[in-house]
Amino acid sequence: MTDAVVQLKDVTRVYGQGNVAVHALQEVTVEIYRGEFVCVVGPSGCGKSTMLHLIGGLDSPTSGTVTLEDQDLSTYSNNELSDLRLKRMGFVFQAFNLIPVLSASENVEFILQLQGVEPKDRKARALEVLDSVGLADAANRRPGELSGGQQQRVAVARALVGSPLLLIADEPSANLDSTTTRELCELLQTINREHRTTILIATHDSVVMSYSTRTIQLEDGKIRQADAA
């Protein structure tokens, strides 16, 4: 048993075959520990998103192992991986991925509904988490009635409502201005410090990087540099 929440050992991910094969990741070995706020950085195409998808069980390595709390993800069935993502992980993406016909509260509640939480408890918990991200007054608004920054906060609330072990965010500031980006980062930093939620963000935004406790730099699918944990 280790203190690492996530471990990648000699992980390679290849897309395609022969002359058209793309080595998105090449023999990557790294550990991420409980309570860290880690940024995976590097230029577009360096393997950041691939690394997050492998950690989130959304993709499988060509070789090597990815473990969450010492459990090899390759041993899980698709249903087990879905359950793991639902109960142990939260995801935030640059496109927000909110359901347009649902209110902010209903978007957040949706995760709890999938988890089988009773309606009354879902509502209360959703409102509590929306309040924590500064959106209590917007609970009944639909995504189209919210600014980009507000929509991203709803996405963060949805990711957090199930109290995940790990929050994974892929370029969460891509559609935000600099002021809103700082507000988002301050929110994530507070969540990280107060709840010890492990946060893993893929980004090339220097503002986001400045809030992390550690950075892992990728280049051409390989780790060029990784700060000490």
C-alpha positions as CSV (number, residue, x, y, z in Angstrom):
1,M,0.0,0.0,0.0
2,T,1.3,3.5,-0.9
3,D,0.3,7.0,-0.2
4,A,-0.2,7.7,-3.9
5,V,-3.8,8.2,-5.1
6,V,-2.7,7.7,-8.7
7,Q,0.2,5.8,-10.2
8,L,1.3,5.5,-13.8
9,K,4.1,3.0,-14.4
10,D,5.8,2.7,-17.8
11,V,2.6,3.9,-19.5
12,T,2.6,4.1,-23.3
13,R,-0.4,4.9,-25.4
14,V,-0.2,4.4,-29.1
15,Y,-3.0,5.4,-31.6
16,G,-3.0,3.8,-35.0
17,Q,-0.5,1.3,-36.4
18,G,2.6,1.2,-38.6
19,N,3.6,4.4,-40.4
20,V,0.5,6.3,-39.1
21,A,1.0,5.3,-35.4
22,V,1.0,8.2,-33.0
23,H,2.8,7.7,-29.6
24,A,0.7,10.0,-27.4
25,L,2.5,8.9,-24.3
26,Q,5.8,7.0,-24.0
27,E,6.9,5.1,-20.9
28,V,5.5,7.6,-18.5
29,T,6.0,6.9,-14.8
30,V,4.6,9.3,-12.2
31,E,2.7,9.3,-8.9
32,I,0.1,11.8,-7.6
33,Y,-0.5,11.9,-3.9
34,R,-3.6,12.6,-1.8
35,G,-4.3,16.3,-1.3
36,E,-2.0,17.5,-4.2
37,F,-3.0,20.2,-6.7
38,V,-1.1,19.1,-9.8
39,C,-0.9,20.7,-13.2
40,V,0.1,18.6,-16.2
41,V,1.5,21.2,-18.6
42,G,3.0,21.4,-22.1
43,P,2.1,22.4,-25.6
44,S,-0.9,21.1,-27.5
45,G,-0.4,17.5,-28.6
46,C,2.1,16.7,-25.9
47,G,-0.1,14.0,-24.3
48,K,-1.8,16.0,-21.5
49,S,-5.4,15.0,-22.4
50,T,-4.3,11.4,-23.1
51,M,-2.8,11.2,-19.6
52,L,-6.0,12.5,-18.0
53,H,-8.2,10.1,-20.0
54,L,-6.1,7.1,-18.9
55,I,-6.2,8.2,-15.2
56,G,-10.0,8.7,-15.5
57,G,-10.5,5.2,-17.0
58,L,-11.8,6.8,-20.2
59,D,-9.0,5.1,-22.2
60,S,-6.6,2.2,-21.7
61,P,-2.8,2.2,-22.1
62,T,-1.2,0.3,-24.9
63,S,1.3,-0.9,-22.3
64,G,2.1,-0.2,-18.6
65,T,-0.2,0.2,-15.7
66,V,-2.5,2.9,-14.3
67,T,-3.6,2.4,-10.7
68,L,-6.1,4.3,-8.5
69,E,-5.5,3.7,-4.8
70,D,-3.3,0.7,-5.7
71,Q,-6.0,-0.9,-7.9
72,D,-5.0,-1.6,-11.5
73,L,-7.7,0.0,-13.7
74,S,-7.1,-2.7,-16.4
75,T,-8.7,-5.2,-14.0
76,Y,-12.0,-3.4,-14.0
77,S,-14.9,-4.1,-16.4
78,N,-16.5,-1.3,-18.3
79,N,-19.4,-1.2,-15.8
80,E,-16.9,-1.2,-12.9
81,L,-15.0,1.7,-14.4
82,S,-18.3,3.6,-14.9
83,D,-19.1,3.1,-11.2
84,L,-15.6,4.1,-10.2
85,R,-15.8,7.3,-12.2
86,L,-19.3,8.1,-10.7
87,K,-18.3,7.5,-7.1
88,R,-14.6,8.3,-6.8
89,M,-13.9,10.9,-9.5
90,G,-15.2,14.3,-10.7
91,F,-14.6,15.7,-14.2
92,V,-14.5,19.3,-15.4
93,F,-13.9,20.0,-19.1
94,Q,-13.5,23.2,-21.2
95,A,-16.8,22.8,-22.9
96,F,-18.7,22.7,-19.6
97,N,-20.9,19.8,-20.8
98,L,-24.0,21.0,-18.9
99,I,-27.4,19.8,-19.9
100,P,-29.1,22.9,-21.5
101,V,-32.7,22.0,-20.6
102,L,-31.9,21.5,-16.9
103,S,-31.4,24.2,-14.3
104,A,-28.0,24.7,-12.5
105,S,-29.4,22.8,-9.5
106,E,-30.7,20.0,-11.7
107,N,-27.4,19.7,-13.5
108,V,-25.7,19.2,-10.2
109,E,-28.4,16.9,-8.9
110,F,-28.0,14.6,-11.9
111,I,-24.8,13.0,-10.5
112,L,-26.6,12.3,-7.2
113,Q,-29.5,10.8,-9.1
114,L,-27.1,8.4,-10.9
115,Q,-25.7,7.5,-7.4
116,G,-29.2,6.6,-6.2
117,V,-29.5,9.5,-3.7
118,E,-33.1,10.3,-2.6
119,P,-34.7,13.4,-4.3
120,K,-35.0,15.4,-1.1
121,D,-31.4,14.8,-0.2
122,R,-30.3,15.5,-3.8
123,K,-31.8,18.9,-3.8
124,A,-30.3,19.9,-0.4
125,R,-26.9,18.7,-1.4
126,A,-27.0,20.4,-4.8
127,L,-27.9,23.7,-3.2
128,E,-25.2,23.4,-0.6
129,V,-22.5,22.8,-3.2
130,L,-23.8,25.6,-5.5
131,D,-23.6,27.9,-2.5
132,S,-20.0,26.8,-1.9
133,V,-19.1,27.9,-5.4
134,G,-21.0,31.2,-5.1
135,L,-24.0,30.3,-7.2
136,A,-26.8,29.9,-4.7
137,D,-28.8,32.7,-6.4
138,A,-28.5,31.0,-9.8
139,A,-29.7,27.6,-8.8
140,N,-32.9,27.8,-10.9
141,R,-31.3,29.3,-14.0
142,R,-30.5,27.2,-17.1
143,P,-27.0,27.2,-18.6
144,G,-28.0,29.6,-21.4
145,E,-28.9,32.2,-18.8
146,L,-25.4,32.0,-17.2
147,S,-22.1,33.5,-18.1
148,G,-19.2,31.3,-19.2
149,G,-17.6,31.6,-15.7
150,Q,-20.9,30.8,-14.0
151,Q,-21.4,27.7,-16.2
152,Q,-17.9,26.5,-15.3
153,R,-18.7,26.9,-11.6
154,V,-21.8,24.8,-12.1
155,A,-19.6,22.2,-13.8
156,V,-17.2,22.3,-10.8
157,A,-20.2,22.0,-8.4
158,R,-21.4,19.0,-10.4
159,A,-17.9,17.4,-10.2
160,L,-17.7,17.9,-6.5
161,V,-21.2,17.0,-5.3
162,G,-20.4,13.3,-5.0
163,S,-17.4,14.1,-2.7
164,P,-14.8,12.6,-5.2
165,L,-11.4,11.4,-4.2
166,L,-10.0,12.9,-7.4
167,L,-11.1,16.0,-9.4
168,I,-9.8,15.9,-13.0
169,A,-10.0,19.0,-15.2
170,D,-9.0,19.2,-18.8
171,E,-8.2,22.8,-19.9
172,P,-10.9,24.2,-17.6
173,S,-9.9,27.8,-18.3
174,A,-9.8,27.5,-22.2
175,N,-13.1,29.4,-22.6
176,L,-12.7,31.9,-19.7
177,D,-11.1,35.4,-19.5
178,S,-8.2,36.0,-17.2
179,T,-10.3,37.4,-14.3
180,T,-12.8,34.5,-14.4
181,T,-9.8,32.1,-14.7
182,R,-8.4,33.5,-11.4
183,E,-11.7,33.2,-9.7
184,L,-12.0,29.5,-10.8
185,C,-8.5,28.8,-9.6
186,E,-9.1,30.4,-6.3
187,L,-12.2,28.2,-5.9
188,L,-10.3,25.1,-6.8
189,Q,-7.5,26.1,-4.4
190,T,-10.0,26.5,-1.6
191,I,-11.6,23.1,-2.3
192,N,-8.1,21.6,-2.4
193,R,-7.0,23.1,0.9
194,E,-10.3,22.7,2.9
195,H,-11.3,19.2,1.7
196,R,-7.9,17.8,0.7
197,T,-9.5,16.9,-2.6
198,T,-6.8,15.8,-5.0
199,I,-6.9,18.0,-8.1
200,L,-5.3,17.1,-11.5
201,I,-5.5,19.7,-14.2
202,A,-4.2,19.6,-17.8
203,T,-3.4,23.2,-18.9
204,H,-1.1,25.4,-20.8
205,D,-2.4,28.5,-18.9
206,S,0.3,30.1,-16.7
207,V,-2.3,31.5,-14.4
208,V,-3.7,28.1,-13.6
209,M,-0.2,26.7,-13.1
210,S,0.6,29.4,-10.5
211,Y,-2.1,27.9,-8.2
212,S,-0.7,24.4,-8.3
213,T,1.4,22.7,-5.7
214,R,3.3,20.8,-8.3
215,T,3.7,20.6,-12.1
216,I,4.4,17.7,-14.5
217,Q,5.7,18.9,-17.8
218,L,5.1,16.8,-20.9
219,E,6.8,17.1,-24.3
220,D,6.2,14.7,-27.2
221,G,4.5,12.2,-24.9
222,K,7.3,12.0,-22.4
223,I,7.9,13.6,-19.0
224,R,10.4,16.4,-19.5
225,Q,10.3,17.6,-15.9
226,A,8.3,16.8,-12.8
227,D,8.5,18.7,-9.6
228,A,9.2,16.6,-6.5
229,A,6.1,15.7,-4.5
